[in-house]
Every structure is written in structure tokens, then in C-alpha cells.
Amino acid sequence: GAGSGIGGGVIIDNDEIITNYHVVEGLRVVDIVTYSPQYTTLRQMVDLGSLIEADVVAVDAKRDLALLKPKQSLPNIAKPAKLGKNYKIKVASDVFAIGHPKGLIWSYTYGVISGLPSPFKWSYDPYLNFSVNCIQTQTPINPGNSGGPLFNDKGKVIGINSMGKKAQGLNFAIRVDEIEDFLKKARKGEYPKSIINEWIFIK
């Protein structure tokens, strides 16, 4: 969200980046750093990383998705990810995630798919409610994993890690069918660039 929070993202075709809406809520421009093996801590990444500005070009506040477009070409090491097939997603399949839980950058976690709630509904506050087809997974997800990829055992992206309940092994990623639909509509210009929630205080 606004300020100095950290989240993940997934590079796809045309130097586009998918992340969560709640990671970029209220913002029109964000700073990104692409992966480099020389950065092993958050401090190194902040001190040494080359910041690239990216425009928030589309947000879907119902599905917790956002599309970013870098203002300059990404470095060659930043390769686009491939999306997996939604119909191949099965309960008990192995999955893994990459993210920045608690600021521990580019951490790898491993688990299995435990459910496919369609849709799954959740909220962060009274003004931020989501409803979307999800992958329920036991893969550990913590703050900082938001917006990062959930991969299948072939290394293809099948979800965007979005939230975890305050219980062991109850974590959720937005499923690839929702991602593909969002991308198709975003590229047609069907979404706003940003939404700022308006808080109304009544005495």
C-alpha cells in the first residue's frame, strides 16, 4: 500500500508485472527492483539495487489484482514467467512460492494445494472486500509474499499469493484463470489506473 511497504510481483509478457491490488492501493507509480543474486538481504537491495519506476496501469479491486508497466526496459536477467493451465490444477499437487516474508527477500517456500475455493471471499477492512477463485495452499505465506508467484512443480505460475489466515496452513493465491481474465481486460483498458478508498467519518 501507500508508503514504504514491500510486496512481490510476477513479470509476464511485454515487461508487464502482475501484483496484488492491496500492494499498490492508492498509488499511480511504484518503485520496483528486479531479482539479482548479489542481493541477499533487504538492506543490500535498498542500498545497492537499481530502482525502476513503474506505472500502475490497471487495478481490479474485487479480485485483488494490479498490472504494472515499467517506464524503462527491464534488465535481461528479469525473464518473463509462463502461466500454467487452470484445468491442470489439482488438490494435493506440489507448489512453491517466492516472496519477501517479513522482509526476507526472495524467500522460497514449499507446500501442497489443499483446496480450490471458487470463489473465496475475504476482506482487509470494511472498504476492501475481495471475491475470486483461489488456490488454498499449505505453502507458508506471510506479509511480504503478497503479489508474488505461486508455481506448480513445472515452474509455471498458477497463482498470485494474496493472503493467509491467522492459522497454520491456511493460505490463498488468486488462481490463474482469474489472472488471465484480468490481463485480457486490462490490456483493453477496461480498468482504472488507481482507486483510493474514501473514508467517511460520521460524528
Beta strands, then each sheet from edge to edge (+ up, - down):
strand 1: 10-12
strand 2: 16-19
strand 3: 29-32
strand 4: 52-60
strand 5: 65-70
strand 6: 94-99
strand 7: 107-115
strand 8: 120-125
strand 9: 128-132
strand 10: 134-137
strand 11: 149-152
strand 12: 157-164
strand 13: 171-175
sheet 1: 1+ 2- 5+ 4- 3+
sheet 2: 6+ 7- 10+ 13- 12+ 11- 6+
sheet 3: 8+ 9-
end
